[in-house]
Amino acid sequence: MKIVNYRIAPGGCLELHENSFVADGEPALVVVTGAGRGGILRVDAAIAGVWLPLRGRLQFGAAADHLLPAGEASVSEAEKHVRVVGRGSAIWVALLGTPAAWRRALGTRCDLPTPGPLLLPARHAADAGFRRCGIALARATRAEETSIAVERFLERVLTLQQPFSAAIARCPGRSYAQRRQVFLRMQRVRNYLAANCHLDLDNDALARMANYSPWHFIRAFRNAYGETPHAYLIRQRLERAQRLLRTSPLAIAEVAAASGFENRCAFSRLFRQRFGRTALELRREGALRAAPLSAGNAQLRQRFAPV
């Protein structure tokens, strides 16, 4: 497996093209590490990737709302034009490759009965173990340690994607290939919901995204994930509100509106049902933790200084 390393300095810009994903005439995976505010990555090649912010956030494309915060990882489908910007003094790492490079890297690990993307598009929670793998990958410089770090990073990603096998099996279709294609459509819609849960979305529009009738879409979505699109949307809105309460200075009413809730009373009731406490109680808890966390920021910056 060929691997190429690139690093983006604070405020710098890295542009990658098709030949950036080739090493010694073979398809290669590319490790990109970004550190500091405003680092930009532009890719003019059909690549898929795994993106992991270690600190700060990653902004995809021009939409300020399409952000990936630290604590989450994203697996993206192959797309031609990619633009990513580090926000909030971000430190991040990405493992990117063309479909050919991914098949070469993962073909021996994935026993798929049909060709297709070996990694499915998704947003995953990045636990401490996954973040440690990301830190090791970001810090690796020598070829041998980079290869080991990539192997461990990929093992984590594949572990996160294992539950998709059961979800694929629940999708309609006579063959594995058909069920996997249905799941891929549902997963694209689900990822869109996660990134845009604050918007006014209805089942008709989501069904059109999946190229299904609303009835078939809701049925397929519920079969795959065990909940309706509306239930998932509300859950994502509440989790967005929880993040904003912990990380933003917005008033609670502003947090509710920014999370897609027009009715403050409904927001309060659903928030308490979901988290077992009110939004005000969560805000106060965050304020109590703010002082010790601020004292630890200098240590956090020092920890990632080698990146």
C-alpha positions as CSV (number, residue, x, y, z in Angstrom):
1,M,0.0,0.0,0.0
2,K,1.5,3.3,-1.1
3,I,1.1,6.3,1.2
4,V,1.9,10.0,0.6
5,N,2.1,12.6,3.3
6,Y,1.1,16.3,3.0
7,R,0.9,19.0,5.7
8,I,-0.9,22.4,5.7
9,A,0.6,25.2,7.7
10,P,-1.6,27.7,9.5
11,G,-3.2,29.9,6.9
12,G,-1.7,27.9,4.1
13,C,-3.3,26.3,1.1
14,L,-2.7,22.8,-0.4
15,E,-4.0,21.9,-3.8
16,L,-4.1,18.2,-4.8
17,H,-4.7,16.8,-8.3
18,E,-5.0,13.3,-9.7
19,N,-1.2,12.8,-9.9
20,S,-1.0,13.6,-6.2
21,F,-2.7,10.2,-5.5
22,V,-0.1,8.2,-7.4
23,A,3.2,7.0,-6.0
24,D,5.7,4.9,-8.1
25,G,3.0,4.5,-10.8
26,E,0.5,3.0,-8.3
27,P,-2.7,4.4,-6.6
28,A,-1.7,5.8,-3.2
29,L,-3.6,6.8,-0.1
30,V,-2.8,10.4,1.0
31,V,-2.5,11.6,4.6
32,V,-3.2,15.3,5.0
33,T,-2.6,17.0,8.3
34,G,-3.8,20.6,8.9
35,A,-2.8,22.8,11.9
36,G,-3.9,26.3,12.7
37,R,-6.7,28.6,11.7
38,G,-7.6,29.0,8.0
39,G,-5.6,26.2,6.5
40,I,-7.3,25.3,3.1
41,L,-7.3,22.0,1.2
42,R,-8.5,21.9,-2.4
43,V,-8.7,18.6,-4.3
44,D,-9.4,18.4,-8.0
45,A,-9.7,14.7,-8.3
46,A,-12.4,12.1,-7.6
47,I,-11.5,11.1,-4.0
48,A,-13.2,9.6,-1.0
49,G,-11.8,10.2,2.5
50,V,-12.0,9.9,6.3
51,W,-11.9,13.2,8.0
52,L,-11.1,13.6,11.7
53,P,-10.8,17.0,13.5
54,L,-8.7,16.7,16.6
55,R,-9.4,20.2,17.7
56,G,-11.6,22.9,16.3
57,R,-13.8,22.3,13.3
58,L,-13.7,21.5,9.6
59,Q,-15.8,23.4,7.1
60,F,-16.7,21.5,3.9
61,G,-17.4,23.6,0.8
62,A,-18.7,27.2,1.0
63,A,-21.5,26.5,3.5
64,A,-20.7,27.7,6.9
65,D,-23.3,25.3,8.3
66,H,-21.6,22.2,6.9
67,L,-19.2,21.8,9.8
68,L,-17.5,18.8,11.3
69,P,-16.6,19.4,15.0
70,A,-13.9,17.7,17.1
71,G,-15.3,14.5,18.5
72,E,-16.8,13.4,15.2
73,A,-15.4,11.8,12.1
74,S,-16.8,11.8,8.6
75,V,-16.4,9.3,5.8
76,S,-17.1,11.0,2.5
77,E,-18.0,9.5,-0.9
78,A,-15.9,10.0,-3.9
79,E,-16.5,13.4,-5.3
80,K,-14.6,15.5,-7.9
81,H,-14.1,18.9,-6.3
82,V,-13.4,19.1,-2.6
83,R,-12.7,22.2,-0.5
84,V,-12.0,22.0,3.2
85,V,-11.1,24.8,5.7
86,G,-9.9,24.5,9.3
87,R,-11.9,26.7,11.7
88,G,-11.2,27.6,15.3
89,S,-7.4,26.9,15.3
90,A,-8.2,23.5,14.0
91,I,-5.9,20.5,14.1
92,W,-7.1,17.8,11.9
93,V,-6.1,14.8,9.9
94,A,-7.6,13.2,6.8
95,L,-6.9,9.9,4.9
96,L,-7.8,10.3,1.3
97,G,-7.7,8.2,-1.9
98,T,-9.2,7.5,-5.2
99,P,-11.6,4.5,-5.5
100,A,-8.7,2.5,-6.9
101,A,-6.5,3.3,-4.0
102,W,-9.2,2.5,-1.4
103,R,-9.9,-0.9,-3.1
104,R,-6.2,-1.7,-3.1
105,A,-5.9,-0.7,0.6
106,L,-9.1,-2.4,1.8
107,G,-9.7,-5.2,-0.7
108,T,-8.1,-7.8,1.4
109,R,-10.0,-6.7,4.5
110,C,-13.5,-6.5,3.0
111,D,-15.2,-9.6,1.6
112,L,-17.8,-7.9,-0.5
113,P,-19.9,-9.9,-2.9
114,T,-20.3,-6.9,-5.2
115,P,-18.1,-4.1,-6.3
116,G,-18.8,-0.7,-4.9
117,P,-17.5,1.8,-2.3
118,L,-15.7,-0.1,0.4
119,L,-16.4,2.6,3.0
120,L,-19.9,3.9,3.2
121,P,-20.6,7.6,3.7
122,A,-21.3,8.3,7.4
123,R,-20.6,10.6,10.4
124,H,-19.2,8.7,13.3
125,A,-18.6,9.6,16.9
126,A,-14.8,9.6,17.4
127,D,-14.0,8.0,20.8
128,A,-10.7,8.5,22.7
129,G,-9.2,5.4,21.0
130,F,-10.0,6.7,17.5
131,R,-8.6,10.2,18.4
132,R,-5.4,8.6,19.6
133,C,-5.1,6.8,16.3
134,G,-5.7,10.2,14.5
135,I,-3.0,11.9,16.6
136,A,-0.5,9.1,15.8
137,L,-1.3,9.5,12.1
138,A,-1.0,13.3,12.3
139,R,2.4,13.1,14.0
140,A,3.9,10.3,11.8
141,T,6.7,11.4,9.6
142,R,8.8,8.3,8.7
143,A,7.4,5.9,6.1
144,E,7.3,2.9,8.6
145,E,5.5,4.7,11.4
146,T,3.1,6.3,8.8
147,S,2.2,2.8,7.5
148,I,1.6,1.5,11.0
149,A,-0.5,4.5,11.9
150,V,-2.6,4.2,8.7
151,E,-3.3,0.5,9.5
152,R,-4.5,1.3,13.0
153,F,-6.6,4.2,11.7
154,L,-8.3,2.0,9.1
155,E,-9.0,-0.7,11.6
156,R,-10.9,1.9,13.7
157,V,-12.9,3.1,10.8
158,L,-13.8,-0.4,9.7
159,T,-14.9,-1.2,13.3
160,L,-17.2,1.9,13.2
161,Q,-18.7,0.7,10.0
162,Q,-19.4,-2.9,11.1
163,P,-23.0,-2.2,12.3
164,F,-23.9,-1.2,8.7
165,S,-23.9,-4.9,7.8
166,A,-27.0,-5.5,9.8
167,A,-28.7,-2.3,8.5
168,I,-28.0,-3.4,4.9
169,A,-29.5,-6.8,5.6
170,R,-32.8,-5.1,6.8
171,C,-33.1,-3.1,3.6
172,P,-35.4,-4.3,0.8
173,G,-33.9,-6.1,-2.2
174,R,-33.5,-9.6,-3.6
175,S,-29.7,-9.5,-3.7
176,Y,-27.0,-8.1,-1.5
177,A,-26.1,-5.6,-4.2
178,Q,-29.7,-4.3,-4.3
179,R,-29.9,-4.0,-0.5
180,R,-26.6,-2.3,-0.3
181,Q,-27.7,0.2,-3.0
182,V,-30.9,1.0,-1.0
183,F,-28.8,1.5,2.1
184,L,-26.4,3.8,0.3
185,R,-29.4,6.0,-0.7
186,M,-30.7,6.0,2.8
187,Q,-27.3,6.8,4.2
188,R,-26.9,9.8,1.9
189,V,-30.2,11.2,3.1
190,R,-29.3,10.5,6.7
191,N,-26.0,12.3,6.4
192,Y,-27.8,15.3,4.8
193,L,-30.2,15.3,7.8
194,A,-27.3,15.3,10.2
195,A,-25.6,18.2,8.5
196,N,-28.7,20.2,7.9
197,C,-31.0,19.3,10.8
198,H,-31.7,23.0,11.6
199,L,-33.4,23.5,8.2
200,D,-37.1,23.0,7.5
201,L,-37.1,19.6,5.9
202,D,-40.0,17.4,4.9
203,N,-40.3,13.7,3.9
204,D,-41.3,14.6,0.3
205,A,-38.1,16.5,-0.3
206,L,-36.0,13.8,1.4
207,A,-37.7,11.1,-0.6
208,R,-36.8,12.9,-3.8
209,M,-33.2,12.9,-2.7
210,A,-33.4,9.1,-2.4
211,N,-35.4,8.8,-5.6
212,Y,-38.3,7.1,-3.9
213,S,-41.9,7.8,-3.2
214,P,-42.5,9.2,0.3
215,W,-44.1,5.9,1.5
216,H,-41.3,3.7,0.2
217,F,-38.7,6.1,1.5
218,I,-40.1,6.2,5.1
219,R,-40.4,2.4,5.1
220,A,-36.9,1.8,3.8
221,F,-35.4,4.3,6.3
222,R,-37.2,2.8,9.2
223,N,-36.2,-0.7,8.2
224,A,-32.5,0.3,8.0
225,Y,-32.3,2.4,11.1
226,G,-35.2,1.4,13.3
227,E,-36.7,5.0,13.4
228,T,-38.5,7.3,11.1
229,P,-36.7,10.2,9.3
230,H,-38.7,12.6,11.5
231,A,-37.5,10.9,14.7
232,Y,-33.9,11.0,13.5
233,L,-34.3,14.7,12.5
234,I,-35.6,15.6,16.0
235,R,-32.8,13.7,17.6
236,Q,-30.2,15.5,15.5
237,R,-31.7,18.9,16.3
238,L,-31.6,18.1,20.1
239,E,-28.0,17.0,19.9
240,R,-27.1,20.2,17.9
241,A,-28.8,22.2,20.6
242,Q,-26.8,20.4,23.3
243,R,-23.5,21.2,21.5
244,L,-24.5,24.9,21.1
245,L,-25.4,25.2,24.8
246,R,-22.0,23.9,25.7
247,T,-19.9,25.8,23.1
248,S,-21.7,29.0,22.1
249,P,-22.8,32.2,24.0
250,L,-26.2,32.1,22.4
251,A,-29.3,32.5,24.6
252,I,-31.4,29.4,25.1
253,A,-34.2,30.8,22.8
254,E,-31.5,31.5,20.1
255,V,-30.1,28.0,20.5
256,A,-33.6,26.5,20.0
257,A,-34.1,28.6,16.8
258,A,-30.6,27.8,15.5
259,S,-31.4,24.1,16.0
260,G,-34.6,24.2,14.0
261,F,-37.2,24.5,16.7
262,E,-39.8,27.2,16.1
263,N,-41.7,26.4,19.3
264,R,-39.7,27.1,22.5
265,C,-42.1,25.1,24.6
266,A,-41.8,22.1,22.4
267,F,-38.0,22.4,22.5
268,S,-37.9,22.6,26.3
269,R,-40.1,19.5,26.6
270,L,-38.2,17.4,24.0
271,F,-34.8,18.5,25.4
272,R,-35.7,17.4,28.9
273,Q,-37.1,14.1,27.6
274,R,-34.0,13.4,25.7
275,F,-31.3,14.4,28.2
276,G,-33.1,14.2,31.6
277,R,-32.5,17.9,32.4
278,T,-33.4,21.3,31.1
279,A,-31.4,23.4,28.7
280,L,-30.8,25.9,31.5
281,E,-29.4,23.2,33.8
282,L,-27.0,22.1,31.0
283,R,-25.9,25.7,30.4
284,R,-25.1,26.2,34.1
285,E,-23.2,22.9,34.3
286,G,-21.1,24.1,31.3
287,A,-20.4,27.4,33.1
288,L,-19.1,25.5,36.1
289,R,-16.7,23.5,34.0
290,A,-15.5,26.5,32.0
291,A,-12.8,27.6,34.4
292,P,-10.8,24.3,34.7
293,L,-11.2,23.8,31.0
294,S,-9.7,27.2,30.2
295,A,-6.8,26.5,32.5
296,G,-6.2,23.3,30.4
297,N,-6.2,25.0,27.0
298,A,-2.5,25.9,27.2
299,Q,-1.6,22.2,27.9
300,L,-3.8,21.1,24.9
301,R,-2.0,23.5,22.6
302,Q,1.4,22.2,23.8
303,R,0.3,18.6,23.4
304,F,-0.4,19.1,19.6
305,A,2.5,21.5,19.0
306,P,4.5,18.9,16.9
307,V,1.7,18.5,14.3
